C-alpha cells in the first residue's frame, strides 16, 4: 500500500521498536494489523500510545498504522507514543513546543542493566562465606 501523503516516525523504549505511519483520516488506529484497543489489554496503555494525538486534539484527524516488535506491552506503548510524537512533529512543526512541553518528544533512556562477569546478576553478588 503506497501512500503519498503520510508522515513517519520511529520510537524506541526499553527493547521495543515501533515504526509509526500517520495518515490523514478518520481516527483508525492499527498496531501490527490489529485495533489498538484490542492489541493492548489495558486501557492505560492505549491512552499512553495515543497521548501525543490527544495533547494536540488531533485524535480524529489522523489514522495510525504502527508496526512494533520487541519488549513487553508497556515498552511497546511507550515506543508507539514516541513514534506518533515524532511523526506529528514532521506533519506540523508548530506542535513541537506543545509536544516537548508535555514530554512526548523525550526518549526514555532507561534500559536493563547488563550482567557483569564474576557476579550472579547486574547488581547481585554470589553469597559470601568466610571459610
C-alpha positions in Angstrom: 0.0 0.0 0.0 1.7 3.2 -1.2 0.5 6.4 0.4 1.7 9.7 -1.0 0.5 11.9 2.0 1.8 10.2 5.2 4.2 11.0 8.0 6.6 8.5 9.6 8.2 8.4 13.0 10.3 5.8 14.8 10.0 5.3 18.6 12.1 3.2 21.0 11.5 2.2 24.6 13.5 -0.4 26.5 13.8 -3.2 23.9 10.7 -2.2 21.9 10.9 -0.5 18.5 7.9 1.0 16.8 7.6 2.3 13.2 4.6 4.6 13.1 2.9 6.0 10.0 0.4 8.8 10.4 -2.1 9.2 7.5 -4.8 11.9 7.4 -8.0 10.1 8.0 -10.8 9.4 10.5 -9.0 8.1 13.6 -8.4 4.4 12.7 -5.6 3.0 15.0 -3.9 -0.2 14.0 -0.9 -1.9 15.7 0.5 -4.9 13.8 -2.7 -5.1 11.9 -4.9 -5.3 15.0 -7.0 -2.5 16.5 -5.1 -0.6 19.2 -7.6 -1.2 22.0 -7.6 -4.9 21.2 -3.8 -5.1 21.0 -3.2 -3.5 24.4 -5.1 -5.3 27.1 -5.0 -2.3 29.5 -6.8 0.9 28.6 -4.0 3.0 30.2 -1.5 1.6 27.6 -3.9 2.5 24.7 -4.2 6.1 26.1 -0.4 6.3 26.5 0.1 5.2 22.9 -2.1 8.0 21.5 -1.1 10.6 24.1 0.5 12.9 21.6 -2.6 13.0 19.4 -4.7 13.7 22.5 -2.4 16.5 23.6 -2.7 18.1 20.1 -6.5 17.4 19.9 -5.9 15.5 16.7 -7.3 12.1 17.6 -10.0 12.1 14.8 -7.7 13.8 12.2 -5.1 11.1 11.7 -5.0 7.3 11.2 -2.2 5.4 13.0 -0.5 2.4 11.3 2.1 1.1 13.7 4.5 -1.9 13.5 6.0 -2.8 16.8 8.3 -5.6 17.9 10.4 -6.5 21.0 9.8 -6.0 24.7 6.5 -6.1 26.5 3.3 -4.2 26.2 4.3 -1.3 28.4 7.5 -0.8 26.4 5.7 -1.1 23.1 3.1 1.5 24.2 5.9 3.9 25.0 7.6 3.3 21.7 4.4 3.9 19.8 3.9 7.1 21.7 7.3 8.4 20.8 6.8 7.4 17.2 3.5 9.2 17.0 5.0 12.3 18.5 7.9 12.3 16.0 5.5 11.8 13.1 3.3 14.6 14.3 6.3 16.9 14.5 7.0 16.2 10.9 3.3 16.7 9.9 3.0 20.0 11.8 6.2 21.6 13.1 4.2 24.1 15.1 3.3 21.3 17.5 6.9 20.8 18.6 6.6 23.2 21.6 3.4 21.5 22.9 4.7 18.0 22.4 8.1 18.9 24.0 6.4 20.6 27.0 4.2 17.5 27.6 7.3 15.3 27.4 6.3 13.3 24.3 9.5 14.0 22.4 11.9 12.8 25.1 13.3 9.3 24.6 13.1 7.3 27.8 16.7 6.1 28.1 16.2 3.6 30.9 17.4 0.2 29.9 18.0 -3.1 31.6 21.5 -3.2 33.2 23.7 -5.9 31.9 25.0 -8.8 33.9 28.7 -8.5 34.9 31.2 -11.3 34.9 32.0 -12.8 38.3 28.6 -11.9 39.7 25.2 -13.5 39.9 23.5 -10.7 38.1 23.7 -7.0 37.3 23.9 -6.0 41.0 23.6 -9.3 42.8 26.7 -10.9 44.2 27.4 -14.5 45.0 27.0 -15.5 48.6 30.0 -14.6 50.7 31.5 -17.2 53.0 34.3 -16.6 55.4 35.6 -20.2 55.3 
